[in-house]
Each structure stands twice: as C-alpha cells, then as structure tokens.
Amino acid sequence: MLKAILFDLDDTLIDWSKFNGDWSQLERRHIEGVHRYITDNIQSVGDVKIFQKEYMRRTRKTWNDARTTLDAPNVEKVLRETALHFGISEDKLESKEYLTAYGWKTSELVTVFPDVIEGLTRLTDAGLKLGLITNAYHPMWMRDIEMKAHGLLHFFPTCRYSAADVGKLKPHPKIFKTALDCLGIEANEAIFIGDNPTADIAGSQSAGMKAILRIKKPAKRLLSGLVVPDAAINSFDELPAILDEWHPNWSQNGSNGSNA
C-alpha cells in the first residue's frame, strides 16, 4: 500500500536552470556577512578577501572528499573551521549567530516548476504523506527559508531533511532511512522522485523504494545502464497514471488520481 512520496528539492521541485552557475560569487556575498559579524562582534580576522579564499578552499575540499566518503558537507562546520583558522576562540562562536549573518535567502533566478504546486496538492488531497530529502550543504532550517518563499513548506510539515543535518549524502542509505522512520513507514510503502540518477534513483532503490526520475533536460547516460528508474516523468501531470498502475487504490477517497 502506498503511504508516502519522498522528493528531492533542487531541480525536482525548484528550478535552478536560470542561475548562472557562479556559485563562488554567490557565496562571497554570504561570507561578507559572516566576516562582518565576526569583525563587529568578536574580533578582527583581517581582510575579507583572504577570509573568503580560505572558506572557499575548505568548501571545495569537503565536497571533493564527500565524493568518496558520502560524508555530507556542512556550511556551519566549514564556517566554524574557517573562523578557528583565523584565531577565533571556539567559545566565542555561536553557530546560530554566524549562520544568520550568512544571510541565506532565495534567489530571484530560482523558481518553482509550474507543475509542482498542483501536483503536490493532488497528492496531499489523496491522503498521501510527503517528505523531502535534499543533498544540501545548508541545515534544513536555512532551506526552509526558500521552501516558505516558494509556497512549498506546508506540503512537508514534518519530514524535511538536509544532508548537512543527517551527516550523509544521497545515495547513502542513512538519509533515506531517516526520512522513512520520520514518517513511520517501510520502504515498500513509499516512492522517491528526484532528478539525479545516482543520488536519487540508485540511492532510493538501494533503500528499497521504487524511484521515478524527474526529467527536465536530456539525461546523461545512466551509468551504462546500471541505473534504471522504475519510471520517468517530464511533468507531475504524468504521475497519477503511474500511481494508478502501481497502486490502483492510492487515493484515500477511492477515486482515480488521474481523474481527480
């Protein structure tokens, strides 16, 4: 029996395709806020460009290491280690304060895919639980800022997990199990939807779920055929027909989801 659908966030629910890809430039603006907070409230840590350079070096290293270990990079940890490198005492660092100074917010270039709100509404109206798992570098409370701005937060009232909080990146099974346990369900009672063949599809299938690939642009070859999604969709409008086939009684109202 289908009880829940779990989603990836970036490029599954929200569209980053208009973002120019210069992540380091975006990060520099946030690090300026952290540098200002530390300088004004704790002590001087020198030139902001040197502080930014050290932060970016550590960020790149932690992401490079994560490709092998699947240990999730965490912006709070990298900011803390950067501040310690510049002589700030551990007992003077309050993570909530410098993460607030980091000033994460949604970008005007990032939008919700046009099919998402209607698609999620249909699923919740059918009585399904929804969960979210993102390989984000940021704690979930920071990504919640975007979720709220995009009108998505209320669809996921209890089950929202950032890799930074769980400690492991998809496709590691821990992050999938954490979400399933949160919803109180078994893997065979859930479906996962995401855009990344390795992290989302292979990861959720290894955790025991059926996986649907969200296609928004031509997909790369799926690991020479080793990663094969159970289904693929270009739009959430196509999802009810798949659910009808896999779980004919997926709507608690007994109505066919595709006719809702």
C-alpha positions in Angstrom: 0.0 0.0 0.0 1.3 3.4 -0.9 1.5 5.7 2.0 4.1 8.4 1.1 6.1 10.0 -1.7 9.5 11.5 -1.0 11.0 14.2 -3.1 14.4 15.7 -3.9 14.3 19.5 -3.8 16.7 21.2 -6.2 15.8 20.7 -9.9 13.0 18.4 -8.9 10.6 20.9 -7.1 12.5 24.2 -7.6 14.2 25.2 -10.9 17.8 26.4 -10.8 18.2 26.4 -14.6 18.3 30.2 -14.8 21.0 30.5 -12.2 24.3 31.4 -14.0 26.3 28.7 -12.1 28.8 31.1 -10.5 28.3 29.6 -7.0 31.5 31.1 -5.7 30.3 34.6 -6.5 27.0 33.9 -4.6 29.0 32.5 -1.7 31.2 35.6 -1.5 28.2 37.7 -0.7 27.2 35.5 2.1 30.7 35.3 3.5 30.9 39.0 3.6 28.1 38.9 6.1 29.8 36.4 8.3 33.1 38.3 8.2 31.3 41.5 9.2 29.5 39.7 12.1 32.8 38.3 13.4 34.7 41.6 13.0 32.0 43.7 14.6 31.1 41.3 17.5 34.1 39.2 18.2 37.5 40.4 16.8 39.2 41.3 13.6 40.0 38.5 11.3 41.8 40.5 8.6 40.9 41.2 5.0 37.6 39.8 3.9 39.0 38.5 0.6 41.5 36.4 2.5 38.8 35.1 4.8 36.6 34.3 1.7 39.5 32.5 0.0 40.1 30.2 3.0 36.4 29.5 3.3 36.2 28.5 -0.4 39.3 26.3 -0.2 37.7 24.4 2.7 34.4 24.2 0.9 35.9 22.7 -2.2 37.9 20.2 -0.2 35.0 19.0 1.8 32.9 18.5 -1.4 35.8 16.7 -3.1 36.2 14.4 0.0 32.4 13.8 0.0 32.5 12.2 -3.4 34.4 9.3 -1.8 33.1 9.2 1.7 29.5 10.4 1.3 30.0 12.4 4.5 27.8 15.5 4.0 29.5 18.9 3.7 28.1 21.3 6.2 28.3 25.1 5.9 28.2 25.5 9.7 31.2 23.3 10.1 33.2 25.0 7.4 32.4 28.4 8.7 33.5 27.4 12.2 36.7 25.8 10.9 37.5 28.9 8.9 36.9 31.2 11.9 39.1 29.0 14.1 41.8 29.1 11.4 41.9 32.9 11.8 42.3 32.7 15.6 38.7 33.0 16.8 38.2 31.2 20.1 35.8 28.2 20.0 33.8 29.5 23.0 33.1 32.8 21.2 31.4 31.2 18.2 27.6 30.8 18.3 26.5 28.9 15.2 23.0 30.4 15.0 24.5 33.9 15.0 27.0 33.4 12.2 24.6 31.3 10.2 22.1 34.1 10.5 24.8 36.6 9.4 25.4 34.3 6.4 22.1 35.5 5.2 20.8 32.6 3.1 17.7 33.5 1.1 16.1 32.5 -2.2 17.4 33.9 -5.4 15.2 35.8 -7.9 16.5 33.4 -10.5 15.2 30.3 -8.8 11.5 29.5 -9.2 9.1 26.6 -8.5 8.5 24.4 -11.6 5.0 25.3 -12.8 3.6 21.8 -12.3 4.7 21.4 -8.7 2.0 23.2 -6.6 -0.9 21.5 -8.4 0.9 18.1 -8.3 1.7 18.3 -4.6 -1.9 19.4 -3.8 -3.3 16.4 -5.7 -1.1 14.1 -3.6 -1.9 15.6 -0.3 -5.6 15.7 -1.2 -5.4 11.9 -1.8 -4.1 11.4 1.7 -0.5 10.7 1.0 2.3 11.8 3.3 5.0 13.8 1.7 8.7 14.0 2.6 11.7 15.8 1.3 15.4 14.9 1.2 18.0 17.3 -0.2 21.8 16.9 -0.5 22.1 20.5 0.7 25.2 22.0 2.2 22.9 24.0 4.5 20.9 22.9 7.5 17.2 22.4 6.7 16.1 25.5 8.7 18.0 27.6 6.1 16.5 25.8 3.1 13.1 26.2 4.8 13.5 30.0 4.0 13.3 29.1 0.3 10.6 26.5 0.9 8.4 29.1 2.6 9.1 31.8 0.0 8.1 29.3 -2.8 4.9 28.2 -1.1 6.2 24.7 -0.5 6.7 24.5 3.2 3.2 23.5 4.2 3.3 20.4 2.0 6.1 19.0 4.1 5.1 19.7 7.7 7.2 17.0 9.5 9.6 15.3 7.1 12.3 17.6 5.6 15.9 16.5 5.8 19.1 18.2 4.6 22.2 16.0 4.2 24.0 18.6 6.3 21.8 17.7 9.2 21.8 13.9 8.7 25.5 13.7 8.1 25.4 11.7 4.9 24.7 12.5 1.3 22.4 10.6 -1.0 22.9 7.8 -2.2 23.9 6.7 1.3 21.1 4.7 2.8 21.1 6.6 6.1 19.4 9.7 4.8 16.6 7.7 3.2 16.1 5.6 6.3 15.9 8.7 8.4 13.0 10.1 6.3 11.2 6.7 6.3 11.5 6.5 10.0 10.2 10.0 10.4 7.1 9.1 8.5 6.7 5.8 10.3 6.6 3.7 7.1 8.5 1.0 5.3 10.4 1.4 2.1 7.9 -0.6 0.1 5.2 1.9 1.2 7.0 4.9 -0.4 8.1 6.2 -3.8 11.0 8.6 -4.3 11.1 11.2 -7.0 14.3 13.0 -8.0 16.4 14.3 -10.9 19.8 12.7 -10.2 20.3 9.1 -11.4 22.9 8.2 -8.9 21.9 10.2 -5.7 18.2 9.9 -6.1 17.4 6.9 -8.3 20.1 4.4 -7.3 20.1 5.7 -3.7 16.3 5.2 -3.1 16.2 1.9 -5.0 19.0 0.6 -2.8 17.0 1.7 0.2 14.1 -0.5 -1.1 11.9 2.2 -2.7 10.6 2.5 -6.3 12.2 5.5 -7.9 10.9 8.0 -10.5 13.3 10.1 -12.5 12.2 13.7 -12.9 13.4 14.8 -16.4 13.8 18.5 -17.1 16.6 18.2 -19.6 18.2 15.4 -21.6 19.6 13.0 -19.0 23.1 11.7 -19.1 23.6 8.1 -19.8 22.5 6.3 -16.6 25.8 4.7 -15.6 26.0 2.5 -18.7 22.5 1.2 -18.0 23.3 0.1 -14.4 20.9 2.7 -13.0 17.4 2.3 -14.4 14.5 4.2 -12.9 11.2 2.4 -12.3 9.6 5.2 -14.2 10.4 8.7 -15.6 8.3 11.8 -15.9 8.7 15.2 -17.6 5.8 16.7 -15.6 4.0 15.9 -12.4 0.9 15.7 -14.5 2.2 12.3 -15.6 2.5 11.0 -12.1 -1.2 9.9 -11.3 -1.2 7.4 -14.3 2.0 5.8 -12.9 0.4 5.6 -9.4 -2.8 4.1 -10.9 -0.7 1.3 -12.4 1.5 0.6 -9.3 -1.1 1.3 -6.6 -4.7 1.4 -8.0 -6.2 2.5 -4.7 -3.6 5.1 -3.9 -6.2 7.8 -3.3 -7.8 7.5 0.2 -11.1 8.8 -1.4 -11.2 5.8 -3.6 -11.2 8.0 -6.7 -8.8 7.5 -9.6 -6.0 10.1 -9.1 -5.8 10.8 -12.8 -9.5 11.8 -12.8 -9.2 14.0 -9.6 
